[in-house]
Amino acid sequence: MLKEKNPLLKLNLIEKKFILSEICIKIFEAFYKLFDIILEDPIENFWFEFLGIVMGYSQILYYLIDRTVSEY
């Protein structure tokens, strides 16, 4: 229909990039780089992650038992 001598529609298709898709692609590339860095030395990074998780939970626990913010 578009390749006829006298087509019913004359379309000029222009490829435009959607801004949100570009942002998503950049985020996915950053995650890929992060996982690549983590996989370079997994044992050392495991201990850093473990330490970060323990510190985060200890902060939450301290927040719960602190007299200035606790209701108990």
Biopython code that builds the backbone (N, CA, C, O; Angstrom):
import numpy as np
from Bio.PDB.StructureBuilder import StructureBuilder

atoms = [
    (1, "MET", "N", (0.809, -1.185, 0.000)),
    (1, "MET", "CA", (0.000, 0.000, 0.000)),
    (1, "MET", "C", (0.864, 1.266, 0.000)),
    (1, "MET", "O", (0.523, 2.246, -0.663)),
    (2, "LEU", "N", (1.977, 1.251, 0.738)),
    (2, "LEU", "CA", (2.852, 2.417, 0.762)),
    (2, "LEU", "C", (3.804, 2.465, -0.430)),
    (2, "LEU", "O", (4.376, 3.515, -0.724)),
    (3, "LYS", "N", (3.977, 1.345, -1.111)),
    (3, "LYS", "CA", (4.917, 1.323, -2.234)),
    (3, "LYS", "C", (4.209, 1.450, -3.585)),
    (3, "LYS", "O", (4.830, 1.237, -4.626)),
    (4, "GLU", "N", (2.955, 1.783, -3.581)),
    (4, "GLU", "CA", (2.213, 1.964, -4.823)),
    (4, "GLU", "C", (2.639, 3.263, -5.499)),
    (4, "GLU", "O", (3.337, 4.088, -4.909)),
    (5, "LYS", "N", (2.211, 3.424, -6.730)),
    (5, "LYS", "CA", (2.551, 4.657, -7.442)),
    (5, "LYS", "C", (1.844, 5.856, -6.821)),
    (5, "LYS", "O", (2.433, 6.930, -6.697)),
    (6, "ASN", "N", (0.616, 5.683, -6.442)),
    (6, "ASN", "CA", (-0.154, 6.747, -5.786)),
    (6, "ASN", "C", (-0.648, 6.226, -4.428)),
    (6, "ASN", "O", (-1.791, 5.780, -4.323)),
    (7, "PRO", "N", (0.179, 6.276, -3.410)),
    (7, "PRO", "CA", (-0.253, 5.733, -2.125)),
    (7, "PRO", "C", (-1.355, 6.597, -1.498)),
    (7, "PRO", "O", (-1.444, 7.799, -1.748)),
    (8, "LEU", "N", (-2.184, 5.952, -0.683)),
    (8, "LEU", "CA", (-3.255, 6.679, -0.009)),
    (8, "LEU", "C", (-2.706, 7.571, 1.106)),
    (8, "LEU", "O", (-3.255, 8.638, 1.381)),
    (9, "LEU", "N", (-1.649, 7.142, 1.729)),
    (9, "LEU", "CA", (-1.020, 7.914, 2.795)),
    (9, "LEU", "C", (0.420, 8.213, 2.435)),
    (9, "LEU", "O", (1.131, 7.368, 1.892)),
    (10, "LYS", "N", (0.834, 9.413, 2.743)),
    (10, "LYS", "CA", (2.251, 9.755, 2.571)),
    (10, "LYS", "C", (2.817, 9.990, 3.969)),
    (10, "LYS", "O", (2.519, 10.981, 4.636)),
    (11, "LEU", "N", (3.621, 9.063, 4.367)),
    (11, "LEU", "CA", (4.180, 9.118, 5.708)),
    (11, "LEU", "C", (5.659, 9.424, 5.667)),
    (11, "LEU", "O", (6.404, 8.886, 4.847)),
    (12, "ASN", "N", (6.063, 10.285, 6.553)),
    (12, "ASN", "CA", (7.485, 10.526, 6.785)),
    (12, "ASN", "C", (7.769, 10.069, 8.198)),
    (12, "ASN", "O", (7.477, 10.783, 9.157)),
    (13, "LEU", "N", (8.330, 8.895, 8.332)),
    (13, "LEU", "CA", (8.629, 8.350, 9.638)),
    (13, "LEU", "C", (9.987, 8.844, 10.108)),
    (13, "LEU", "O", (11.001, 8.674, 9.430)),
    (14, "ILE", "N", (9.983, 9.453, 11.269)),
    (14, "ILE", "CA", (11.214, 9.971, 11.854)),
    (14, "ILE", "C", (11.417, 9.243, 13.180)),
    (14, "ILE", "O", (10.514, 9.174, 14.014)),
    (15, "GLU", "N", (12.600, 8.712, 13.352)),
    (15, "GLU", "CA", (12.909, 7.994, 14.588)),
    (15, "GLU", "C", (13.310, 8.996, 15.656)),
    (15, "GLU", "O", (14.298, 9.719, 15.520)),
    (16, "LYS", "N", (12.518, 9.022, 16.726)),
    (16, "LYS", "CA", (12.837, 9.870, 17.865)),
    (16, "LYS", "C", (13.077, 8.979, 19.061)),
    (16, "LYS", "O", (12.366, 7.997, 19.275)),
    (17, "LYS", "N", (14.070, 9.326, 19.826)),
    (17, "LYS", "CA", (14.366, 8.545, 21.021)),
    (17, "LYS", "C", (13.556, 9.098, 22.179)),
    (17, "LYS", "O", (13.474, 10.307, 22.394)),
    (18, "PHE", "N", (12.964, 8.179, 22.911)),
    (18, "PHE", "CA", (12.168, 8.535, 24.078)),
    (18, "PHE", "C", (13.112, 8.774, 25.247)),
    (18, "PHE", "O", (13.999, 7.960, 25.505)),
    (19, "ILE", "N", (12.929, 9.884, 25.954)),
    (19, "ILE", "CA", (13.854, 10.276, 27.017)),
    (19, "ILE", "C", (13.882, 9.235, 28.135)),
    (19, "ILE", "O", (14.947, 8.925, 28.671)),
    (20, "LEU", "N", (12.720, 8.700, 28.485)),
    (20, "LEU", "CA", (12.666, 7.721, 29.568)),
    (20, "LEU", "C", (13.432, 6.446, 29.204)),
    (20, "LEU", "O", (14.078, 5.847, 30.065)),
    (21, "SER", "N", (13.366, 6.034, 27.958)),
    (21, "SER", "CA", (14.103, 4.832, 27.562)),
    (21, "SER", "C", (15.608, 5.061, 27.625)),
    (21, "SER", "O", (16.358, 4.151, 27.978)),
    (22, "GLU", "N", (16.053, 6.260, 27.287)),
    (22, "GLU", "CA", (17.486, 6.566, 27.388)),
    (22, "GLU", "C", (17.945, 6.537, 28.843)),
    (22, "GLU", "O", (19.033, 6.045, 29.143)),
    (23, "ILE", "N", (17.116, 7.064, 29.747)),
    (23, "ILE", "CA", (17.459, 7.057, 31.168)),
    (23, "ILE", "C", (17.523, 5.619, 31.682)),
    (23, "ILE", "O", (18.436, 5.261, 32.426)),
    (24, "CYS", "N", (16.549, 4.797, 31.282)),
    (24, "CYS", "CA", (16.542, 3.391, 31.704)),
    (24, "CYS", "C", (17.778, 2.660, 31.191)),
    (24, "CYS", "O", (18.371, 1.861, 31.917)),
    (25, "ILE", "N", (18.163, 2.923, 29.970)),
    (25, "ILE", "CA", (19.350, 2.271, 29.404)),
    (25, "ILE", "C", (20.599, 2.676, 30.192)),
    (25, "ILE", "O", (21.458, 1.837, 30.462)),
    (26, "LYS", "N", (20.705, 3.960, 30.561)),
    (26, "LYS", "CA", (21.858, 4.403, 31.345)),
    (26, "LYS", "C", (21.873, 3.751, 32.729)),
    (26, "LYS", "O", (22.933, 3.377, 33.232)),
    (27, "ILE", "N", (20.696, 3.616, 33.339)),
    (27, "ILE", "CA", (20.615, 2.976, 34.651)),
    (27, "ILE", "C", (21.021, 1.510, 34.559)),
    (27, "ILE", "O", (21.766, 1.017, 35.406)),
    (28, "PHE", "N", (20.530, 0.806, 33.526)),
    (28, "PHE", "CA", (20.889, -0.598, 33.358)),
    (28, "PHE", "C", (22.383, -0.772, 33.105)),
    (28, "PHE", "O", (22.989, -1.724, 33.598)),
    (29, "GLU", "N", (22.977, 0.139, 32.344)),
    (29, "GLU", "CA", (24.420, 0.067, 32.111)),
    (29, "GLU", "C", (25.193, 0.302, 33.411)),
    (29, "GLU", "O", (26.215, -0.342, 33.649)),
    (30, "ALA", "N", (24.711, 1.217, 34.246)),
    (30, "ALA", "CA", (25.378, 1.465, 35.533)),
    (30, "ALA", "C", (25.283, 0.235, 36.431)),
    (30, "ALA", "O", (26.257, -0.120, 37.096)),
    (31, "PHE", "N", (24.108, -0.427, 36.457)),
    (31, "PHE", "CA", (23.976, -1.657, 37.238)),
    (31, "PHE", "C", (24.895, -2.752, 36.708)),
    (31, "PHE", "O", (25.486, -3.502, 37.486)),
    (32, "TYR", "N", (25.016, -2.843, 35.388)),
    (32, "TYR", "CA", (25.906, -3.845, 34.807)),
    (32, "TYR", "C", (27.348, -3.594, 35.246)),
    (32, "TYR", "O", (28.064, -4.529, 35.605)),
    (33, "LYS", "N", (27.770, -2.332, 35.214)),
    (33, "LYS", "CA", (29.134, -2.003, 35.655)),
    (33, "LYS", "C", (29.320, -2.318, 37.138)),
    (33, "LYS", "O", (30.367, -2.821, 37.545)),
    (34, "LEU", "N", (28.294, -2.017, 37.944)),
    (34, "LEU", "CA", (28.375, -2.307, 39.376)),
    (34, "LEU", "C", (28.511, -3.806, 39.621)),
    (34, "LEU", "O", (29.354, -4.224, 40.415)),
    (35, "PHE", "N", (27.700, -4.617, 38.956)),
    (35, "PHE", "CA", (27.800, -6.062, 39.127)),
    (35, "PHE", "C", (29.130, -6.593, 38.611)),
    (35, "PHE", "O", (29.670, -7.552, 39.163)),
    (36, "ASP", "N", (29.660, -5.984, 37.567)),
    (36, "ASP", "CA", (30.966, -6.388, 37.054)),
    (36, "ASP", "C", (32.051, -6.116, 38.094)),
    (36, "ASP", "O", (32.947, -6.938, 38.291)),
    (37, "ILE", "N", (31.969, -4.964, 38.757)),
    (37, "ILE", "CA", (32.937, -4.644, 39.803)),
    (37, "ILE", "C", (32.801, -5.607, 40.976)),
    (37, "ILE", "O", (33.800, -6.047, 41.545)),
    (38, "ILE", "N", (31.554, -5.934, 41.338)),
    (38, "ILE", "CA", (31.327, -6.860, 42.448)),
    (38, "ILE", "C", (31.889, -8.235, 42.126)),
    (38, "ILE", "O", (32.442, -8.896, 43.005)),
    (39, "LEU", "N", (31.760, -8.668, 40.898)),
    (39, "LEU", "CA", (32.218, -10.005, 40.537)),
    (39, "LEU", "C", (33.724, -10.107, 40.360)),
    (39, "LEU", "O", (34.251, -11.214, 40.249)),
    (40, "GLU", "N", (34.435, -8.978, 40.331)),
    (40, "GLU", "CA", (35.888, -9.034, 40.213)),
    (40, "GLU", "C", (36.511, -9.680, 41.448)),
    (40, "GLU", "O", (37.425, -10.495, 41.324)),
    (41, "ASP", "N", (36.032, -9.328, 42.621)),
    (41, "ASP", "CA", (36.538, -9.902, 43.875)),
    (41, "ASP", "C", (35.347, -10.162, 44.790)),
    (41, "ASP", "O", (35.076, -9.363, 45.687)),
    (42, "PRO", "N", (34.630, -11.269, 44.579)),
    (42, "PRO", "CA", (33.361, -11.466, 45.288)),
    (42, "PRO", "C", (33.498, -11.654, 46.788)),
    (42, "PRO", "O", (32.604, -11.241, 47.527)),
    (43, "ILE", "N", (34.578, -12.259, 47.273)),
    (43, "ILE", "CA", (34.710, -12.513, 48.713)),
    (43, "ILE", "C", (34.877, -11.200, 49.472)),
    (43, "ILE", "O", (34.219, -10.985, 50.490)),
    (44, "GLU", "N", (35.738, -10.334, 48.993)),
    (44, "GLU", "CA", (35.950, -9.047, 49.663)),
    (44, "GLU", "C", (34.675, -8.215, 49.624)),
    (44, "GLU", "O", (34.310, -7.611, 50.632)),
    (45, "ASN", "N", (33.998, -8.170, 48.496)),
    (45, "ASN", "CA", (32.765, -7.391, 48.385)),
    (45, "ASN", "C", (31.652, -7.988, 49.231)),
    (45, "ASN", "O", (30.798, -7.255, 49.728)),
    (46, "PHE", "N", (31.646, -9.311, 49.405)),
    (46, "PHE", "CA", (30.659, -9.940, 50.274)),
    (46, "PHE", "C", (30.797, -9.421, 51.688)),
    (46, "PHE", "O", (29.795, -9.116, 52.334)),
    (47, "TRP", "N", (32.043, -9.311, 52.191)),
    (47, "TRP", "CA", (32.241, -8.849, 53.558)),
    (47, "TRP", "C", (31.876, -7.381, 53.711)),
    (47, "TRP", "O", (31.354, -6.985, 54.753)),
    (48, "PHE", "N", (32.140, -6.563, 52.688)),
    (48, "PHE", "CA", (31.721, -5.163, 52.743)),
    (48, "PHE", "C", (30.200, -5.054, 52.773)),
    (48, "PHE", "O", (29.654, -4.246, 53.524)),
    (49, "GLU", "N", (29.509, -5.857, 51.964)),
    (49, "GLU", "CA", (28.053, -5.849, 51.971)),
    (49, "GLU", "C", (27.518, -6.333, 53.312)),
    (49, "GLU", "O", (26.574, -5.754, 53.849)),
    (50, "PHE", "N", (28.112, -7.388, 53.853)),
    (50, "PHE", "CA", (27.698, -7.911, 55.151)),
    (50, "PHE", "C", (27.861, -6.851, 56.230)),
    (50, "PHE", "O", (26.967, -6.659, 57.055)),
    (51, "LEU", "N", (28.991, -6.166, 56.228)),
    (51, "LEU", "CA", (29.243, -5.110, 57.201)),
    (51, "LEU", "C", (28.228, -3.975, 57.049)),
    (51, "LEU", "O", (27.737, -3.448, 58.047)),
    (52, "GLY", "N", (27.917, -3.600, 55.822)),
    (52, "GLY", "CA", (26.935, -2.537, 55.593)),
    (52, "GLY", "C", (25.551, -2.917, 56.084)),
    (52, "GLY", "O", (24.841, -2.087, 56.652)),
    (53, "ILE", "N", (25.164, -4.168, 55.869)),
    (53, "ILE", "CA", (23.853, -4.634, 56.335)),
    (53, "ILE", "C", (23.802, -4.662, 57.857)),
    (53, "ILE", "O", (22.816, -4.229, 58.454)),
    (54, "VAL", "N", (24.861, -5.170, 58.488)),
    (54, "VAL", "CA", (24.898, -5.217, 59.953)),
    (54, "VAL", "C", (24.850, -3.807, 60.529)),
    (54, "VAL", "O", (24.147, -3.569, 61.511)),
    (55, "MET", "N", (25.577, -2.879, 59.941)),
    (55, "MET", "CA", (25.547, -1.504, 60.431)),
    (55, "MET", "C", (24.165, -0.885, 60.254)),
    (55, "MET", "O", (23.701, -0.153, 61.128)),
    (56, "GLY", "N", (23.506, -1.168, 59.142)),
    (56, "GLY", "CA", (22.170, -0.636, 58.920)),
    (56, "GLY", "C", (21.172, -1.155, 59.929)),
    (56, "GLY", "O", (20.377, -0.390, 60.475)),
    (57, "TYR", "N", (21.209, -2.469, 60.183)),
    (57, "TYR", "CA", (20.295, -3.031, 61.173)),
    (57, "TYR", "C", (20.620, -2.555, 62.582)),
    (57, "TYR", "O", (19.712, -2.383, 63.396)),
    (58, "SER", "N", (21.890, -2.341, 62.883)),
    (58, "SER", "CA", (22.238, -1.836, 64.219)),
    (58, "SER", "C", (21.734, -0.401, 64.389)),
    (58, "SER", "O", (21.330, -0.024, 65.489)),
    (59, "GLN", "N", (21.749, 0.402, 63.332)),
    (59, "GLN", "CA", (21.203, 1.755, 63.418)),
    (59, "GLN", "C", (19.703, 1.725, 63.649)),
    (59, "GLN", "O", (19.175, 2.515, 64.431)),
    (60, "ILE", "N", (19.008, 0.810, 62.966)),
    (60, "ILE", "CA", (17.569, 0.678, 63.175)),
    (60, "ILE", "C", (17.283, 0.234, 64.604)),
    (60, "ILE", "O", (16.377, 0.764, 65.247)),
    (61, "LEU", "N", (18.049, -0.736, 65.108)),
    (61, "LEU", "CA", (17.869, -1.212, 66.478)),
    (61, "LEU", "C", (18.134, -0.090, 67.473)),
    (61, "LEU", "O", (17.379, 0.075, 68.432)),
    (62, "TYR", "N", (19.183, 0.673, 67.262)),
    (62, "TYR", "CA", (19.495, 1.785, 68.156)),
    (62, "TYR", "C", (18.377, 2.820, 68.133)),
    (62, "TYR", "O", (18.027, 3.384, 69.169)),
    (63, "TYR", "N", (17.816, 3.068, 66.952)),
    (63, "TYR", "CA", (16.712, 4.022, 66.828)),
    (63, "TYR", "C", (15.503, 3.530, 67.622)),
    (63, "TYR", "O", (14.803, 4.327, 68.245)),
    (64, "LEU", "N", (15.257, 2.219, 67.600)),
    (64, "LEU", "CA", (14.097, 1.678, 68.314)),
    (64, "LEU", "C", (14.241, 1.747, 69.828)),
    (64, "LEU", "O", (13.247, 1.920, 70.534)),
    (65, "ILE", "N", (15.464, 1.614, 70.338)),
    (65, "ILE", "CA", (15.643, 1.580, 71.793)),
    (65, "ILE", "C", (16.122, 2.919, 72.363)),
    (65, "ILE", "O", (16.286, 3.048, 73.576)),
    (66, "ASP", "N", (16.344, 3.904, 71.512)),
    (66, "ASP", "CA", (16.778, 5.220, 71.996)),
    (66, "ASP", "C", (15.624, 5.905, 72.729)),
    (66, "ASP", "O", (14.499, 5.915, 72.229)),
    (67, "ARG", "N", (15.884, 6.471, 73.893)),
    (67, "ARG", "CA", (14.816, 7.042, 74.736)),
    (67, "ARG", "C", (14.224, 8.322, 74.123)),
    (67, "ARG", "O", (13.063, 8.643, 74.380)),
    (68, "THR", "N", (14.986, 9.035, 73.338)),
    (68, "THR", "CA", (14.470, 10.292, 72.793)),
    (68, "THR", "C", (13.445, 10.074, 71.699)),
    (68, "THR", "O", (12.607, 10.948, 71.477)),
    (69, "VAL", "N", (13.475, 8.936, 70.999)),
    (69, "VAL", "CA", (12.531, 8.692, 69.907)),
    (69, "VAL", "C", (11.629, 7.508, 70.151)),
    (69, "VAL", "O", (10.641, 7.344, 69.435)),
    (70, "SER", "N", (11.923, 6.678, 71.127)),
    (70, "SER", "CA", (11.148, 5.460, 71.351)),
    (70, "SER", "C", (9.911, 5.752, 72.179)),
    (70, "SER", "O", (9.934, 6.605, 73.066)),
    (71, "GLU", "N", (8.830, 5.042, 71.886)),
    (71, "GLU", "CA", (7.605, 5.155, 72.680)),
    (71, "GLU", "C", (7.592, 4.165, 73.828)),
    (71, "GLU", "O", (6.750, 4.263, 74.721)),
    (72, "TYR", "N", (8.507, 3.217, 73.819)),
    (72, "TYR", "CA", (8.518, 2.173, 74.844)),
    (72, "TYR", "C", (9.291, 2.594, 76.058)),
    (72, "TYR", "O", (9.399, 1.829, 77.017)),
]
sb = StructureBuilder()
sb.init_structure("model")
sb.init_model(0)
sb.init_chain("A")
sb.init_seg("    ")
for serial, (resi, resn, name, xyz) in enumerate(atoms, 1):
    if name == "N":
        sb.init_residue(resn, " ", resi, " ")
    sb.init_atom(name, np.array(xyz, "f"), 0.0, 1.0, " ", f" {name:<3s}", serial, name[0])
structure = sb.get_structure()
